Amino acid sequence: IYQLKNNAKLDVGVVLLTTHRLIWRDHKNHECCIALSLSQIIYFEEQAAGIGKSAKIVIHLYPVTANKEPGPYQQSKFPYIKLSFKEHGQIEFFRRLTEEMTQKRWETPVPQTISTATGSQTGKTRAVGIVGIERKIEQKRKETEQNISEAFEDLSQLMVKAKEMVELSRSIANKIKDKHGDITEDETIRFKSYLLSMGIANPVTRETHGSGTNYHMQLAKQLGDMLLAPLEERGGMMALTEVYCLVNRARGMELLSPEDLVNACKMFESMQLPLRLRVFDSGVMVVQLQSHSEEEMIASALDNVTDKGSLTSEEFAKLLGLSVLLSKERLLLAEKMGHLCRDDSVEGLRFYPNLF
């Protein structure tokens, strides 16, 4: 700061701007501060930087008032001070100072919040500072807790409604059986498909069929009816993981455990259902149709590999529209029977027709 008194200047410091004051603070000794009220400023202007000169802002001030508070500089022969910006920043400071001088917020009185109580009406005191921040944090925490509580209430209501829908589908299914003559078979099939797509197709549960063998038998029977169409669409074979996802998606809230699914699938053949559980040499478990021919699988793999010259399991999966896992098992089965041979390299596993 220049032109304080008798060419005195304050050297290295930081200038701060508030809504009411302009403050200069020493760079090293932060307790050394000088403040100037913005109401004392008449106008201000910029001085551009030159060779060996820094950019400056010249602030012109009103004459000293008689009731001026004591400070380090009571008076000066200059009616202005200069702020020298040696490390830039004068453009932004000039813009902010212009805004404050235009708004003149120091002229706006600060509202005094006084707590009053008249009858049933009580005035509210606005919290400021650390207390206000703590109250806001506490209020946000309470709002978050309330939102979480409402979300869990909605989830509980949804689960109740899902059980009600299961009961409704069960009662409708029973009515369809009682009035079989009044409803055509096509309408019955269409209605059941709607229920299945909604995921509420009267699932077999331990609550309705107990536990143990009887439960797994009833579950196997239901799986046999449910999986027939999806298996035909997928070429007669599905990985057990795919079956698990498909079944649980259809059962809705009555989810099935992997152990119960495996035990039910093991009963397909003993109950003479059109499905069976198969375990490949690699340990991969699949559900396939009883009519699914192993010879047809091998022949399909051999034909596709012969047509393309060679195939990886990924390429074979794209051709047949199957999962990579099942495609690889088909190729390995054809290799096991001597129809294909492999080339296992850094590029991956590739199968070729066996010419030997």
GIVEN-V48213 format. One record per backbone hydrogen bond with DSSP energy under -1.0 kcal/mol. CO is the residue of the C=O (numbers start at 0). NH is the residue of the N-H. Records with the same first field share a line. If there is no record, write none. Layout:
CO: NH ; NH
This chain:
0: 9
1: 81
4: 7
7: 3
11: 26
13: 24
15: 22
19: 37
20: 17
21: 35
22: 15
23: 33
24: 13
28: 31
31: 25
33: 23
35: 21
36: 39
37: 40
39: 61
42: 59
44: 57
46: 55
49: 52
54: 84
55: 46
56: 82
57: 44
58: 80
59: 41
64: 67
78: 60
80: 58
81: 1
82: 56
88: 92
89: 93
90: 94
91: 95
92: 96
93: 97
94: 98
95: 99
96: 100
97: 101
98: 102
99: 103
103: 106
115: 122
117: 120
120: 117
128: 132
129: 133
130: 134
131: 135
132: 136
133: 137
134: 138
135: 139
136: 140
137: 141
138: 142
139: 143
140: 144
141: 145
142: 146
143: 147
144: 148
145: 149
146: 150
147: 151
148: 152
149: 153
150: 154
151: 155
152: 156
153: 157
154: 158
155: 159
156: 160
157: 161
158: 162
159: 163
160: 164
161: 165
162: 166
163: 167
164: 168
165: 169
166: 170
167: 171
168: 172
169: 173
170: 174
171: 175
172: 176
173: 177
174: 178
183: 187
184: 188
185: 189
186: 190
187: 191
188: 192
189: 193
190: 194
191: 195
192: 196
193: 197
194: 199
199: 201
204: 208
205: 209
211: 215
212: 216
213: 217
214: 218
215: 219
216: 220
217: 221
218: 222
219: 223
220: 224
221: 225
222: 226
226: 230
227: 231
228: 232
229: 233
230: 235
235: 288
237: 286
238: 242
239: 243
240: 244
241: 245
242: 246
243: 247
244: 248
245: 249
246: 250
250: 253
252: 254
256: 260
257: 261
258: 262
259: 263
260: 264
261: 265
263: 266
264: 267
266: 270
267: 272
268: 271
273: 289
275: 287
277: 285
279: 282
283: 279
284: 239
285: 277
286: 237
287: 275
288: 291
292: 296
293: 297
294: 298
295: 299
296: 300
297: 301
298: 302
299: 303
300: 304
301: 305
302: 306
303: 307
304: 308
310: 350
311: 315
312: 316
313: 317
314: 318
315: 319
316: 320 ; 321
322: 326
323: 327
324: 328
325: 329
326: 330
327: 331
328: 332
329: 333
330: 334
331: 335
332: 336
333: 338
334: 337
338: 353
340: 351
342: 349
344: 347
347: 344
349: 342
350: 310
351: 340
